[in-house]
């Protein structure tokens, strides 16, 4: 996905997770050049529904995957 598509999908996922009562979920954005990874983190930083986010443990994807904690 390109960044715009990824952020649109992330917004829908956050909404669905909140409506579904989920407390957390993960985003697989890959490593690549880091453009999508940075865009995802910038989006999560400003999302009011998100309490915290961090890279996964190495065995779960490390820098290619972000764990998202919702309010």
DOPA-285982 format. One record per atom (N, C-alpha, C): residue in three letters; x, y, z. Coordinates in nm, 4 decimals. Each point is the difference from the previous one (the first is absolute). Last residue first. Example, Ala and Ser with C-alpha at 12.3 -4.5 7.8 and 13.67 -1.06 7.14 Angstrom:
<recs>
<'ser' <1.2850 -0.2250 0.7080>>
<'ser' <0.0820 0.1190 0.0060>>
<'ser' <-0.0770 0.1090 0.0730>>
<'ala' <0.0290 -0.5720 -0.0070>>
<'ala' <-0.0890 0.1190 0.0000>>
<'ala' <0.0900 0.1200 0.0000>>
</recs>
This chain:
<recs>
<'unk' <-0.7875 0.3497 2.3994>>
<'unk' <-0.0578 0.0480 0.1266>>
<'unk' <-0.1180 -0.0839 0.0392>>
<'unk' <0.4049 -0.2123 -0.3031>>
<'unk' <-0.1119 0.0946 -0.0074>>
<'unk' <-0.0485 0.0406 0.1388>>
<'unk' <0.4732 -0.1933 -0.2603>>
<'unk' <-0.0818 -0.0125 0.1219>>
<'unk' <-0.1059 0.1106 -0.0051>>
<'unk' <0.3507 -0.2746 -0.3676>>
<'unk' <-0.0794 0.1191 0.0309>>
<'unk' <-0.0892 -0.0287 0.1199>>
<'unk' <0.4821 -0.1854 -0.2752>>
<'unk' <-0.1103 -0.0343 0.0896>>
<'unk' <-0.0705 0.1299 0.0396>>
<'unk' <0.3144 -0.1301 -0.4495>>
<'unk' <-0.0267 0.0890 0.1127>>
<'unk' <-0.1220 -0.0490 0.0771>>
<'unk' <0.4116 -0.1821 -0.3809>>
<'unk' <-0.1346 -0.0136 0.0561>>
<'unk' <-0.0147 0.0896 0.1225>>
<'unk' <0.4101 -0.0605 -0.2439>>
<'unk' <-0.0950 -0.0117 -0.1106>>
<'unk' <-0.1451 -0.0076 0.0452>>
<'unk' <0.4033 0.0091 0.2823>>
<'unk' <-0.0235 0.1312 -0.0594>>
<'unk' <-0.0962 -0.0043 -0.1187>>
<'unk' <-0.0237 -0.4300 0.2853>>
<'unk' <0.0929 0.1094 0.0291>>
<'unk' <-0.0417 0.1322 -0.0627>>
<'unk' <-0.1836 -0.4797 0.0032>>
<'unk' <0.0080 0.0900 -0.1137>>
<'unk' <0.0890 0.1205 0.0202>>
<'unk' <-0.0807 -0.3808 0.3028>>
<'unk' <-0.1336 0.0260 -0.0531>>
<'unk' <0.0001 0.0983 -0.1166>>
<'unk' <0.3938 -0.1292 0.2532>>
<'unk' <-0.0552 -0.1264 -0.0498>>
<'unk' <-0.1413 0.0161 -0.0579>>
<'unk' <0.2299 0.3807 0.2031>>
<'unk' <0.0660 -0.0491 -0.1219>>
<'unk' <-0.0618 -0.1268 -0.0577>>
<'unk' <-0.3165 0.3260 0.2749>>
<'unk' <0.1215 -0.0729 0.0354>>
<'unk' <0.0609 -0.0576 -0.1282>>
<'unk' <-0.2949 0.4252 -0.0848>>
<'unk' <-0.0152 -0.1342 0.0550>>
<'unk' <0.1344 -0.0569 0.0433>>
<'unk' <-0.1096 0.5360 -0.0077>>
<'unk' <0.0389 -0.1097 -0.0881>>
<'unk' <-0.0169 -0.1326 0.0726>>
<'unk' <-0.3192 0.4047 0.1414>>
<'unk' <0.1419 -0.0347 0.0082>>
<'unk' <0.0283 -0.1137 -0.0972>>
<'unk' <-0.4034 0.3720 0.2401>>
<'unk' <0.0391 -0.0853 -0.1120>>
<'unk' <0.1502 -0.0230 0.0093>>
<'unk' <-0.4735 0.2178 0.2939>>
<'unk' <0.1424 -0.0256 -0.0168>>
<'unk' <0.0208 -0.0837 -0.1255>>
<'unk' <-0.4269 0.1978 0.1076>>
<'unk' <0.0703 0.0288 0.1244>>
<'unk' <0.1504 -0.0117 -0.0188>>
<'unk' <-0.4329 0.1082 -0.3513>>
<'unk' <0.1204 -0.0794 0.0268>>
<'unk' <0.0685 0.0477 0.1276>>
<'unk' <-0.3891 0.2034 -0.2207>>
<'unk' <-0.0403 -0.1301 0.0548>>
<'unk' <0.1189 -0.0847 0.0455>>
<'unk' <0.0389 0.4377 -0.2225>>
<'unk' <-0.0503 0.0124 0.1375>>
<'unk' <-0.0398 -0.1332 0.0639>>
<'unk' <0.3875 0.1172 -0.3780>>
<'unk' <-0.1322 -0.0628 0.0076>>
<'unk' <-0.0514 0.0027 0.1438>>
<'unk' <0.4442 0.1476 -0.1678>>
<'unk' <-0.1053 0.1020 0.0067>>
<'unk' <-0.1414 -0.0576 0.0112>>
<'unk' <0.3961 -0.2750 -0.0256>>
<'unk' <0.0352 0.1017 0.0986>>
<'unk' <-0.1137 0.1013 0.0171>>
<'unk' <-0.0176 -0.3333 -0.3410>>
<'unk' <-0.0351 -0.0523 0.1317>>
<'unk' <0.0259 0.1032 0.1099>>
<'unk' <0.1336 0.1053 -0.4427>>
<'unk' <-0.1462 -0.0083 0.0082>>
<'unk' <-0.0425 -0.0436 0.1408>>
<'unk' <0.4590 -0.0030 -0.0987>>
<'unk' <-0.0493 0.1383 0.0065>>
<'unk' <-0.1515 0.0034 0.0164>>
<'unk' <0.1994 -0.4180 -0.0716>>
<'unk' <0.0296 0.0499 0.1348>>
<'unk' <-0.0457 0.1452 0.0163>>
<'unk' <-0.0454 -0.1962 -0.4258>>
<'unk' <-0.0870 -0.0697 0.0959>>
<'unk' <0.0232 0.0553 0.1400>>
<'unk' <0.2862 0.1532 -0.3372>>
<'unk' <-0.1340 0.0534 -0.0177>>
<'unk' <-0.0988 -0.0616 0.0975>>
<'unk' <0.4395 -0.1702 -0.0149>>
<'unk' <-0.0015 0.1339 0.0584>>
<'unk' <-0.1391 0.0615 -0.0102>>
<'unk' <0.0578 -0.4180 -0.2095>>
<'unk' <0.0223 -0.0132 0.1440>>
<'unk' <-0.0077 0.1363 0.0686>>
<'unk' <-0.0066 -0.0151 -0.4685>>
<'unk' <-0.1293 -0.0418 0.0566>>
<'unk' <0.0123 -0.0111 0.1517>>
<'unk' <0.3973 0.1038 -0.2206>>
<'unk' <-0.0984 0.1055 -0.0264>>
<'unk' <-0.1348 -0.0350 0.0621>>
<'unk' <0.4306 -0.2605 -0.0163>>
<'unk' <-0.0468 0.0621 0.1232>>
<'unk' <-0.1062 0.1072 -0.0191>>
<'unk' <0.2271 -0.3219 -0.3143>>
<'unk' <0.0705 0.1273 0.0150>>
<'unk' <-0.0450 0.0757 0.1246>>
<'unk' <-0.0932 -0.5154 0.0194>>
<'unk' <0.0245 0.0776 -0.1212>>
<'unk' <0.0842 0.1240 0.0226>>
<'unk' <-0.2791 -0.3242 0.3030>>
<'unk' <0.1162 0.0844 0.0296>>
<'unk' <0.0308 0.0919 -0.1172>>
<'unk' <-0.5009 -0.2106 0.1666>>
<'unk' <0.1261 -0.0353 -0.0640>>
<'unk' <0.1099 0.0987 0.0352>>
<'unk' <-0.4694 -0.0344 0.1583>>
<'unk' <0.0322 0.1017 -0.1001>>
<'unk' <0.1285 -0.0300 -0.0737>>
<'unk' <-0.4085 -0.2014 0.3445>>
<'unk' <0.1182 -0.0481 -0.0709>>
<'unk' <0.0258 0.0974 -0.1142>>
<'unk' <-0.2690 0.0319 0.4913>>
<'unk' <0.0075 0.0478 -0.1377>>
<'unk' <0.1286 -0.0553 -0.0604>>
<'unk' <-0.3547 -0.1341 0.4467>>
<'unk' <0.1314 0.0263 -0.0571>>
<'unk' <-0.0125 0.0403 -0.1460>>
<'unk' <-0.3151 0.0391 0.4882>>
<'unk' <0.0161 -0.0703 -0.1265>>
<'unk' <0.1388 0.0319 -0.0533>>
<'unk' <-0.3640 0.0668 0.4740>>
<'unk' <0.1264 0.0125 -0.0723>>
<'unk' <-0.0064 -0.0754 -0.1318>>
<'unk' <-0.3718 0.0423 0.2959>>
<'unk' <0.0912 0.0844 0.0748>>
<'unk' <0.1316 0.0233 -0.0709>>
<'unk' <-0.5382 -0.1018 -0.1667>>
<'unk' <0.1367 -0.0525 0.0089>>
<'unk' <0.0875 0.0981 0.0775>>
<'unk' <-0.4864 0.0226 -0.1369>>
<'unk' <0.0427 -0.0150 0.1384>>
<'unk' <0.1390 -0.0581 0.0163>>
<'unk' <-0.2654 0.1351 -0.4066>>
<'unk' <-0.0028 -0.1407 0.0381>>
<'unk' <0.0471 -0.0260 0.1422>>
<'unk' <0.0089 0.4379 -0.1947>>
<'unk' <-0.1402 -0.0452 -0.0018>>
<'unk' <-0.0134 -0.1451 0.0451>>
<'unk' <0.4351 0.1717 -0.0447>>
<'unk' <-0.0696 0.0708 0.1077>>
<'unk' <-0.1453 -0.0472 0.0079>>
<'unk' <0.2554 -0.1635 -0.3553>>
<'unk' <0.0487 -0.0553 0.1267>>
<'unk' <-0.0708 0.0648 0.1184>>
<'unk' <-0.0871 0.1663 -0.4340>>
<'unk' <-0.0578 -0.1343 0.0168>>
<'unk' <0.0415 -0.0613 0.1332>>
<'unk' <0.1922 0.4164 -0.1196>>
<'unk' <-0.1450 0.0141 0.0226>>
<'unk' <-0.0650 -0.1352 0.0271>>
<'unk' <0.4532 -0.0025 -0.1237>>
<'unk' <-0.0159 0.0593 0.1334>>
<'unk' <-0.1485 0.0121 0.0334>>
<'unk' <0.1055 -0.1397 -0.4326>>
<'unk' <0.0298 -0.1044 0.0989>>
<'unk' <-0.0164 0.0528 0.1413>>
<'unk' <-0.0430 0.3013 -0.3625>>
<'unk' <-0.1158 -0.0917 0.0047>>
<'unk' <0.0218 -0.1088 0.1051>>
<'unk' <0.3575 0.2924 -0.0770>>
<'unk' <-0.1124 0.0728 0.0597>>
<'unk' <-0.1232 -0.0873 0.0123>>
<'unk' <0.3714 -0.1759 -0.2291>>
<'unk' <0.0259 0.0092 0.1440>>
<'unk' <-0.1135 0.0730 0.0710>>
<'unk' <-0.0061 -0.0182 -0.4703>>
<'unk' <-0.0291 -0.1311 0.0568>>
<'unk' <0.0193 0.0008 0.1521>>
<'unk' <0.1247 0.3827 -0.2322>>
<'unk' <-0.1450 -0.0152 -0.0119>>
<'unk' <-0.0430 -0.1322 0.0642>>
<'unk' <0.4571 0.0789 -0.0351>>
<'unk' <-0.0600 0.0836 0.1043>>
<'unk' <-0.1518 -0.0056 -0.0029>>
<'unk' <0.2439 -0.2304 -0.3356>>
<'unk' <0.0272 -0.0595 0.1309>>
<'unk' <-0.0666 0.0802 0.1114>>
<'unk' <-0.0134 0.1657 -0.4433>>
<'unk' <-0.0865 -0.1183 0.0152>>
<'unk' <0.0158 -0.0604 0.1389>>
<'unk' <0.2876 0.3554 -0.1089>>
<'unk' <-0.1387 0.0476 0.0087>>
<'unk' <-0.0977 -0.1159 0.0204>>
<'unk' <0.4638 -0.1028 -0.0718>>
<'unk' <-0.0287 0.0610 0.1294>>
<'unk' <-0.1450 0.0429 0.0130>>
<'unk' <0.0888 -0.4031 -0.3260>>
<'unk' <0.0638 0.1308 0.0104>>
<'unk' <-0.0479 0.0633 0.1304>>
<'unk' <0.0310 -0.5376 -0.0799>>
<'unk' <-0.0830 0.1182 0.0000>>
<'unk' <0.0875 0.1246 0.0000>>
</recs>
